[in-house]
Amino acid sequence: MFAEQAPVLRGFFVRRGANDEAEDLVQETYLRLLRAHQAQGEAIGNPEAYLFTVALNLAREQAVRRQRPVHSLEEMDHMTALLAAEDCVEDAADRTQRRHRLQALLGTLPERTRAVLVMQYRDGLSYRQIAERLGVSSHMVKKHVVRGLSICRQAMAAERGE
């Protein structure tokens, strides 16, 4: 069913403005279907109808989350220290230059990934707390953290010529 319905669900979410998050929302839809199936202990009568009901609810939740203010890049200044691979002995000019490059890089991340990084590193929230705020699974939060940090590290390494 996943192979058959995933492209349809992806299109459903894209049409509702969730371009960057469409794949995550498709996966979250299936996770919720599986959890419901496990919780009931019996087969869901019409899994496709249930799947699209869950998808519609996720799309509504996504629309509400999109209306929340986006965290500014200035709020993420302290992440520079977490992502920097060089010694702390750098002079102030190098740190400032690195911070500006990192802020520009963070601006290129998908909004959801950037928000997850802000909530984890600036706000100090756990994966579970972030998941509750964003209405996704802890697994999806971890995926965003790993993806965001990987993109940042690769770009910073590329700038250093590594």
Buried (B, 14 or more C-beta within 10 A) or exposed (E): EEEEBBEEBBEBBBEBEBEEBBBBBBBBBBBBBEEBBEEEEEEEEEBEEBBBBBBEEBBEBBEEBBEEEEBEBEEBEEBBEEBBEEEEEEEEEEBEEBBEBBBEBBEEBBEBBBBBBBBBBBEEBEBEBBBEBBBBBBEBBBBBBEBBBEBBBEBBEEEEEE
